[in-house]
Amino acid sequence: MREPDHPPSPPEIDRRLQFHREQLLLLPLMFAVPILAVLGLLGGPRVREEIDLRGVQLAVEFAPRDHLEDWGRMHVTVVNRAEAPLVDARAEFARALLDRLWRPSFHPQLAQIAADWYVVPLGDVPPGATRVVTLDYRSTEPGKLAGAVRVAAGDEALAELPIHITVLP
């Protein structure tokens, strides 16, 4: 048998994209995830808020966006910049901020839960000294958490910072 002089021509094929139904359903998700990430809605970096009042520097480091059922951490740093010691100093966390969280855990330990505040004693803070409070928590409800963290000594509140955390589903 004799071979043909040229190979047979290929069949005509319509050039087009073909997607299965499952692929079509997931296609918008391919575009949504990068857009949400660029907008910062998939979590994000931690922020540090600071205030310096009455010789006390209060700094709070936290994640402004958290995910439901994830563990979060907040660091509160108190620095005595005054010439006199802070007697009976304490870090106080608003109940409005923490009541919707599951098992907030403090280091150093929580001393009491007052009418409006969770109170963590810092003891006497000499001039130039620093005290740090770490709060570990788990969010159990989506939504916005709003409250404040403050430093008090004796009967006086020295510095206060508002805190807002968005809990994403």
MARDOLO-399546 format. One record per residue (C-alpha): residue in one letter; residue number from 1; x negated, y negated, z negated. Coordinates in Angstrom, 1 decimal, decimal comma. Layout:
BEGIN
<pt><residu>A</residu><num>NUM</num><c1>X</c1><c2>Y</c2><c3>Z</c3></pt>
...
% end
This chain:
BEGIN
<pt><residu>M</residu><num>1</num><c1>0,0</c1><c2>0,0</c2><c3>0,0</c3></pt>
<pt><residu>R</residu><num>2</num><c1>-1,2</c1><c2>-3,4</c2><c3>0,9</c3></pt>
<pt><residu>E</residu><num>3</num><c1>-1,5</c1><c2>-6,3</c2><c3>-1,7</c3></pt>
<pt><residu>P</residu><num>4</num><c1>0,3</c1><c2>-9,6</c2><c3>-0,9</c3></pt>
<pt><residu>D</residu><num>5</num><c1>-1,8</c1><c2>-12,5</c2><c3>0,1</c3></pt>
<pt><residu>H</residu><num>6</num><c1>-0,6</c1><c2>-14,7</c2><c3>-2,8</c3></pt>
<pt><residu>P</residu><num>7</num><c1>0,9</c1><c2>-13,9</c2><c3>-6,1</c3></pt>
<pt><residu>P</residu><num>8</num><c1>4,6</c1><c2>-14,2</c2><c3>-6,4</c3></pt>
<pt><residu>S</residu><num>9</num><c1>6,0</c1><c2>-17,6</c2><c3>-7,4</c3></pt>
<pt><residu>P</residu><num>10</num><c1>7,2</c1><c2>-18,0</c2><c3>-11,0</c3></pt>
<pt><residu>P</residu><num>11</num><c1>10,9</c1><c2>-18,2</c2><c3>-11,8</c3></pt>
<pt><residu>E</residu><num>12</num><c1>12,5</c1><c2>-21,5</c2><c3>-12,2</c3></pt>
<pt><residu>I</residu><num>13</num><c1>12,9</c1><c2>-22,4</c2><c3>-16,0</c3></pt>
<pt><residu>D</residu><num>14</num><c1>14,8</c1><c2>-25,4</c2><c3>-17,3</c3></pt>
<pt><residu>R</residu><num>15</num><c1>12,4</c1><c2>-27,4</c2><c3>-19,5</c3></pt>
<pt><residu>R</residu><num>16</num><c1>14,2</c1><c2>-28,4</c2><c3>-22,7</c3></pt>
<pt><residu>L</residu><num>17</num><c1>13,9</c1><c2>-28,1</c2><c3>-26,5</c3></pt>
<pt><residu>Q</residu><num>18</num><c1>15,9</c1><c2>-25,3</c2><c3>-28,0</c3></pt>
<pt><residu>F</residu><num>19</num><c1>16,7</c1><c2>-25,3</c2><c3>-31,7</c3></pt>
<pt><residu>H</residu><num>20</num><c1>18,6</c1><c2>-22,6</c2><c3>-33,7</c3></pt>
<pt><residu>R</residu><num>21</num><c1>21,4</c1><c2>-23,8</c2><c3>-35,9</c3></pt>
<pt><residu>E</residu><num>22</num><c1>19,3</c1><c2>-23,5</c2><c3>-39,1</c3></pt>
<pt><residu>Q</residu><num>23</num><c1>16,5</c1><c2>-25,6</c2><c3>-37,6</c3></pt>
<pt><residu>L</residu><num>24</num><c1>19,0</c1><c2>-28,3</c2><c3>-36,6</c3></pt>
<pt><residu>L</residu><num>25</num><c1>20,3</c1><c2>-28,4</c2><c3>-40,2</c3></pt>
<pt><residu>L</residu><num>26</num><c1>16,8</c1><c2>-28,9</c2><c3>-41,6</c3></pt>
<pt><residu>L</residu><num>27</num><c1>15,6</c1><c2>-31,4</c2><c3>-39,0</c3></pt>
<pt><residu>P</residu><num>28</num><c1>16,9</c1><c2>-34,5</c2><c3>-40,9</c3></pt>
<pt><residu>L</residu><num>29</num><c1>15,1</c1><c2>-33,2</c2><c3>-44,0</c3></pt>
<pt><residu>M</residu><num>30</num><c1>11,8</c1><c2>-33,3</c2><c3>-42,0</c3></pt>
<pt><residu>F</residu><num>31</num><c1>12,3</c1><c2>-37,1</c2><c3>-41,6</c3></pt>
<pt><residu>A</residu><num>32</num><c1>13,9</c1><c2>-37,8</c2><c3>-45,0</c3></pt>
<pt><residu>V</residu><num>33</num><c1>11,1</c1><c2>-36,5</c2><c3>-47,2</c3></pt>
<pt><residu>P</residu><num>34</num><c1>8,3</c1><c2>-38,8</c2><c3>-45,8</c3></pt>
<pt><residu>I</residu><num>35</num><c1>10,6</c1><c2>-41,8</c2><c3>-45,9</c3></pt>
<pt><residu>L</residu><num>36</num><c1>11,6</c1><c2>-41,1</c2><c3>-49,5</c3></pt>
<pt><residu>A</residu><num>37</num><c1>7,9</c1><c2>-40,7</c2><c3>-50,4</c3></pt>
<pt><residu>V</residu><num>38</num><c1>6,9</c1><c2>-44,0</c2><c3>-48,7</c3></pt>
<pt><residu>L</residu><num>39</num><c1>9,7</c1><c2>-45,7</c2><c3>-50,7</c3></pt>
<pt><residu>G</residu><num>40</num><c1>8,3</c1><c2>-44,2</c2><c3>-53,9</c3></pt>
<pt><residu>L</residu><num>41</num><c1>11,5</c1><c2>-42,3</c2><c3>-54,7</c3></pt>
<pt><residu>L</residu><num>42</num><c1>9,9</c1><c2>-38,9</c2><c3>-55,2</c3></pt>
<pt><residu>G</residu><num>43</num><c1>8,2</c1><c2>-39,7</c2><c3>-58,5</c3></pt>
<pt><residu>G</residu><num>44</num><c1>5,2</c1><c2>-41,9</c2><c3>-58,4</c3></pt>
<pt><residu>P</residu><num>45</num><c1>2,3</c1><c2>-43,3</c2><c3>-60,2</c3></pt>
<pt><residu>R</residu><num>46</num><c1>2,3</c1><c2>-44,2</c2><c3>-63,9</c3></pt>
<pt><residu>V</residu><num>47</num><c1>2,6</c1><c2>-47,9</c2><c3>-64,9</c3></pt>
<pt><residu>R</residu><num>48</num><c1>1,1</c1><c2>-49,7</c2><c3>-67,8</c3></pt>
<pt><residu>E</residu><num>49</num><c1>3,0</c1><c2>-52,6</c2><c3>-69,4</c3></pt>
<pt><residu>E</residu><num>50</num><c1>1,2</c1><c2>-54,8</c2><c3>-71,8</c3></pt>
<pt><residu>I</residu><num>51</num><c1>2,0</c1><c2>-57,7</c2><c3>-74,1</c3></pt>
<pt><residu>D</residu><num>52</num><c1>-0,2</c1><c2>-59,7</c2><c3>-76,5</c3></pt>
<pt><residu>L</residu><num>53</num><c1>1,7</c1><c2>-61,5</c2><c3>-79,2</c3></pt>
<pt><residu>R</residu><num>54</num><c1>0,9</c1><c2>-62,7</c2><c3>-82,7</c3></pt>
<pt><residu>G</residu><num>55</num><c1>-2,5</c1><c2>-61,1</c2><c3>-82,7</c3></pt>
<pt><residu>V</residu><num>56</num><c1>-1,2</c1><c2>-57,7</c2><c3>-81,6</c3></pt>
<pt><residu>Q</residu><num>57</num><c1>-1,7</c1><c2>-56,1</c2><c3>-78,2</c3></pt>
<pt><residu>L</residu><num>58</num><c1>1,0</c1><c2>-53,5</c2><c3>-77,3</c3></pt>
<pt><residu>A</residu><num>59</num><c1>0,5</c1><c2>-51,4</c2><c3>-74,2</c3></pt>
<pt><residu>V</residu><num>60</num><c1>2,8</c1><c2>-48,7</c2><c3>-73,0</c3></pt>
<pt><residu>E</residu><num>61</num><c1>1,9</c1><c2>-46,3</c2><c3>-70,2</c3></pt>
<pt><residu>F</residu><num>62</num><c1>4,7</c1><c2>-44,2</c2><c3>-68,6</c3></pt>
<pt><residu>A</residu><num>63</num><c1>6,1</c1><c2>-43,0</c2><c3>-65,3</c3></pt>
<pt><residu>P</residu><num>64</num><c1>9,0</c1><c2>-45,3</c2><c3>-64,3</c3></pt>
<pt><residu>R</residu><num>65</num><c1>10,5</c1><c2>-42,4</c2><c3>-62,2</c3></pt>
<pt><residu>D</residu><num>66</num><c1>10,9</c1><c2>-39,0</c2><c3>-63,7</c3></pt>
<pt><residu>H</residu><num>67</num><c1>12,5</c1><c2>-35,8</c2><c3>-62,5</c3></pt>
<pt><residu>L</residu><num>68</num><c1>15,3</c1><c2>-33,9</c2><c3>-64,3</c3></pt>
<pt><residu>E</residu><num>69</num><c1>14,2</c1><c2>-31,1</c2><c3>-66,5</c3></pt>
<pt><residu>D</residu><num>70</num><c1>10,5</c1><c2>-32,1</c2><c3>-66,2</c3></pt>
<pt><residu>W</residu><num>71</num><c1>8,3</c1><c2>-33,0</c2><c3>-69,2</c3></pt>
<pt><residu>G</residu><num>72</num><c1>7,2</c1><c2>-36,6</c2><c3>-69,3</c3></pt>
<pt><residu>R</residu><num>73</num><c1>4,6</c1><c2>-38,3</c2><c3>-71,4</c3></pt>
<pt><residu>M</residu><num>74</num><c1>4,4</c1><c2>-41,9</c2><c3>-72,8</c3></pt>
<pt><residu>H</residu><num>75</num><c1>1,3</c1><c2>-43,4</c2><c3>-74,4</c3></pt>
<pt><residu>V</residu><num>76</num><c1>1,6</c1><c2>-46,4</c2><c3>-76,7</c3></pt>
<pt><residu>T</residu><num>77</num><c1>-1,5</c1><c2>-48,2</c2><c3>-77,7</c3></pt>
<pt><residu>V</residu><num>78</num><c1>-1,6</c1><c2>-50,8</c2><c3>-80,5</c3></pt>
<pt><residu>V</residu><num>79</num><c1>-4,6</c1><c2>-53,0</c2><c3>-81,0</c3></pt>
<pt><residu>N</residu><num>80</num><c1>-4,9</c1><c2>-55,4</c2><c3>-83,9</c3></pt>
<pt><residu>R</residu><num>81</num><c1>-6,6</c1><c2>-58,6</c2><c3>-82,5</c3></pt>
<pt><residu>A</residu><num>82</num><c1>-5,8</c1><c2>-60,7</c2><c3>-85,6</c3></pt>
<pt><residu>E</residu><num>83</num><c1>-8,3</c1><c2>-61,6</c2><c3>-88,3</c3></pt>
<pt><residu>A</residu><num>84</num><c1>-6,1</c1><c2>-59,9</c2><c3>-91,0</c3></pt>
<pt><residu>P</residu><num>85</num><c1>-5,1</c1><c2>-56,2</c2><c3>-91,3</c3></pt>
<pt><residu>L</residu><num>86</num><c1>-1,7</c1><c2>-55,1</c2><c3>-90,2</c3></pt>
<pt><residu>V</residu><num>87</num><c1>-0,2</c1><c2>-53,7</c2><c3>-93,4</c3></pt>
<pt><residu>D</residu><num>88</num><c1>2,3</c1><c2>-50,8</c2><c3>-93,1</c3></pt>
<pt><residu>A</residu><num>89</num><c1>2,3</c1><c2>-51,0</c2><c3>-89,3</c3></pt>
<pt><residu>R</residu><num>90</num><c1>4,6</c1><c2>-48,8</c2><c3>-87,2</c3></pt>
<pt><residu>A</residu><num>91</num><c1>5,5</c1><c2>-48,1</c2><c3>-83,6</c3></pt>
<pt><residu>E</residu><num>92</num><c1>9,3</c1><c2>-48,1</c2><c3>-83,0</c3></pt>
<pt><residu>F</residu><num>93</num><c1>11,1</c1><c2>-46,6</c2><c3>-80,0</c3></pt>
<pt><residu>A</residu><num>94</num><c1>14,7</c1><c2>-47,7</c2><c3>-79,2</c3></pt>
<pt><residu>R</residu><num>95</num><c1>17,3</c1><c2>-45,0</c2><c3>-79,7</c3></pt>
<pt><residu>A</residu><num>96</num><c1>19,0</c1><c2>-46,1</c2><c3>-76,5</c3></pt>
<pt><residu>L</residu><num>97</num><c1>15,8</c1><c2>-44,9</c2><c3>-74,7</c3></pt>
<pt><residu>L</residu><num>98</num><c1>15,3</c1><c2>-41,6</c2><c3>-76,5</c3></pt>
<pt><residu>D</residu><num>99</num><c1>18,8</c1><c2>-40,3</c2><c3>-77,5</c3></pt>
<pt><residu>R</residu><num>100</num><c1>19,4</c1><c2>-38,9</c2><c3>-74,0</c3></pt>
<pt><residu>L</residu><num>101</num><c1>16,1</c1><c2>-37,0</c2><c3>-74,0</c3></pt>
<pt><residu>W</residu><num>102</num><c1>15,7</c1><c2>-33,4</c2><c3>-75,2</c3></pt>
<pt><residu>R</residu><num>103</num><c1>13,3</c1><c2>-32,9</c2><c3>-78,1</c3></pt>
<pt><residu>P</residu><num>104</num><c1>11,1</c1><c2>-36,0</c2><c3>-78,1</c3></pt>
<pt><residu>S</residu><num>105</num><c1>7,9</c1><c2>-35,0</c2><c3>-79,8</c3></pt>
<pt><residu>F</residu><num>106</num><c1>5,6</c1><c2>-37,6</c2><c3>-81,3</c3></pt>
<pt><residu>H</residu><num>107</num><c1>1,9</c1><c2>-37,6</c2><c3>-82,2</c3></pt>
<pt><residu>P</residu><num>108</num><c1>1,4</c1><c2>-38,8</c2><c3>-85,0</c3></pt>
<pt><residu>Q</residu><num>109</num><c1>4,6</c1><c2>-37,4</c2><c3>-86,4</c3></pt>
<pt><residu>L</residu><num>110</num><c1>7,9</c1><c2>-39,2</c2><c3>-86,5</c3></pt>
<pt><residu>A</residu><num>111</num><c1>8,7</c1><c2>-40,5</c2><c3>-90,0</c3></pt>
<pt><residu>Q</residu><num>112</num><c1>12,4</c1><c2>-41,4</c2><c3>-89,6</c3></pt>
<pt><residu>I</residu><num>113</num><c1>15,2</c1><c2>-42,2</c2><c3>-87,3</c3></pt>
<pt><residu>A</residu><num>114</num><c1>16,8</c1><c2>-45,5</c2><c3>-88,4</c3></pt>
<pt><residu>A</residu><num>115</num><c1>20,0</c1><c2>-47,1</c2><c3>-87,1</c3></pt>
<pt><residu>D</residu><num>116</num><c1>18,5</c1><c2>-48,3</c2><c3>-83,8</c3></pt>
<pt><residu>W</residu><num>117</num><c1>14,9</c1><c2>-47,0</c2><c3>-83,8</c3></pt>
<pt><residu>Y</residu><num>118</num><c1>12,7</c1><c2>-43,9</c2><c3>-84,0</c3></pt>
<pt><residu>V</residu><num>119</num><c1>9,9</c1><c2>-44,9</c2><c3>-86,4</c3></pt>
<pt><residu>V</residu><num>120</num><c1>6,3</c1><c2>-43,6</c2><c3>-86,2</c3></pt>
<pt><residu>P</residu><num>121</num><c1>4,0</c1><c2>-44,9</c2><c3>-89,0</c3></pt>
<pt><residu>L</residu><num>122</num><c1>0,6</c1><c2>-46,2</c2><c3>-88,1</c3></pt>
<pt><residu>G</residu><num>123</num><c1>-0,6</c1><c2>-47,1</c2><c3>-91,6</c3></pt>
<pt><residu>D</residu><num>124</num><c1>-2,7</c1><c2>-50,1</c2><c3>-92,2</c3></pt>
<pt><residu>V</residu><num>125</num><c1>-4,5</c1><c2>-51,2</c2><c3>-89,1</c3></pt>
<pt><residu>P</residu><num>126</num><c1>-7,8</c1><c2>-53,2</c2><c3>-89,8</c3></pt>
<pt><residu>P</residu><num>127</num><c1>-8,8</c1><c2>-56,1</c2><c3>-87,5</c3></pt>
<pt><residu>G</residu><num>128</num><c1>-10,1</c1><c2>-54,8</c2><c3>-84,2</c3></pt>
<pt><residu>A</residu><num>129</num><c1>-8,8</c1><c2>-51,3</c2><c3>-84,7</c3></pt>
<pt><residu>T</residu><num>130</num><c1>-6,6</c1><c2>-49,3</c2><c3>-82,3</c3></pt>
<pt><residu>R</residu><num>131</num><c1>-3,9</c1><c2>-46,8</c2><c3>-82,9</c3></pt>
<pt><residu>V</residu><num>132</num><c1>-2,3</c1><c2>-44,6</c2><c3>-80,2</c3></pt>
<pt><residu>V</residu><num>133</num><c1>1,1</c1><c2>-42,8</c2><c3>-80,2</c3></pt>
<pt><residu>T</residu><num>134</num><c1>1,8</c1><c2>-40,1</c2><c3>-77,7</c3></pt>
<pt><residu>L</residu><num>135</num><c1>5,4</c1><c2>-39,2</c2><c3>-76,9</c3></pt>
<pt><residu>D</residu><num>136</num><c1>6,3</c1><c2>-36,0</c2><c3>-75,0</c3></pt>
<pt><residu>Y</residu><num>137</num><c1>9,9</c1><c2>-35,7</c2><c3>-73,8</c3></pt>
<pt><residu>R</residu><num>138</num><c1>12,1</c1><c2>-33,8</c2><c3>-71,4</c3></pt>
<pt><residu>S</residu><num>139</num><c1>14,9</c1><c2>-35,4</c2><c3>-69,4</c3></pt>
<pt><residu>T</residu><num>140</num><c1>18,2</c1><c2>-33,6</c2><c3>-69,4</c3></pt>
<pt><residu>E</residu><num>141</num><c1>20,5</c1><c2>-36,0</c2><c3>-67,6</c3></pt>
<pt><residu>P</residu><num>142</num><c1>19,9</c1><c2>-37,9</c2><c3>-64,3</c3></pt>
<pt><residu>G</residu><num>143</num><c1>20,3</c1><c2>-41,7</c2><c3>-64,5</c3></pt>
<pt><residu>K</residu><num>144</num><c1>18,6</c1><c2>-44,7</c2><c3>-65,9</c3></pt>
<pt><residu>L</residu><num>145</num><c1>17,1</c1><c2>-44,9</c2><c3>-69,4</c3></pt>
<pt><residu>A</residu><num>146</num><c1>16,6</c1><c2>-48,3</c2><c3>-70,8</c3></pt>
<pt><residu>G</residu><num>147</num><c1>15,3</c1><c2>-49,4</c2><c3>-74,2</c3></pt>
<pt><residu>A</residu><num>148</num><c1>12,2</c1><c2>-50,9</c2><c3>-75,8</c3></pt>
<pt><residu>V</residu><num>149</num><c1>9,1</c1><c2>-50,0</c2><c3>-77,7</c3></pt>
<pt><residu>R</residu><num>150</num><c1>7,9</c1><c2>-52,4</c2><c3>-80,4</c3></pt>
<pt><residu>V</residu><num>151</num><c1>5,3</c1><c2>-52,8</c2><c3>-83,1</c3></pt>
<pt><residu>A</residu><num>152</num><c1>6,3</c1><c2>-53,9</c2><c3>-86,5</c3></pt>
<pt><residu>A</residu><num>153</num><c1>4,4</c1><c2>-54,5</c2><c3>-89,8</c3></pt>
<pt><residu>G</residu><num>154</num><c1>6,2</c1><c2>-55,0</c2><c3>-93,0</c3></pt>
<pt><residu>D</residu><num>155</num><c1>9,6</c1><c2>-56,5</c2><c3>-92,3</c3></pt>
<pt><residu>E</residu><num>156</num><c1>8,5</c1><c2>-58,3</c2><c3>-89,1</c3></pt>
<pt><residu>A</residu><num>157</num><c1>8,6</c1><c2>-57,1</c2><c3>-85,5</c3></pt>
<pt><residu>L</residu><num>158</num><c1>5,4</c1><c2>-58,4</c2><c3>-83,9</c3></pt>
<pt><residu>A</residu><num>159</num><c1>5,6</c1><c2>-57,3</c2><c3>-80,2</c3></pt>
<pt><residu>E</residu><num>160</num><c1>8,2</c1><c2>-55,6</c2><c3>-78,1</c3></pt>
<pt><residu>L</residu><num>161</num><c1>8,2</c1><c2>-54,3</c2><c3>-74,5</c3></pt>
<pt><residu>P</residu><num>162</num><c1>11,3</c1><c2>-53,3</c2><c3>-72,5</c3></pt>
<pt><residu>I</residu><num>163</num><c1>11,1</c1><c2>-49,9</c2><c3>-70,9</c3></pt>
<pt><residu>H</residu><num>164</num><c1>13,1</c1><c2>-48,6</c2><c3>-67,9</c3></pt>
<pt><residu>I</residu><num>165</num><c1>12,9</c1><c2>-45,0</c2><c3>-66,6</c3></pt>
<pt><residu>T</residu><num>166</num><c1>14,9</c1><c2>-43,6</c2><c3>-63,7</c3></pt>
<pt><residu>V</residu><num>167</num><c1>15,5</c1><c2>-39,9</c2><c3>-64,0</c3></pt>
<pt><residu>L</residu><num>168</num><c1>16,0</c1><c2>-38,4</c2><c3>-60,5</c3></pt>
<pt><residu>P</residu><num>169</num><c1>18,0</c1><c2>-35,2</c2><c3>-60,0</c3></pt>
% end
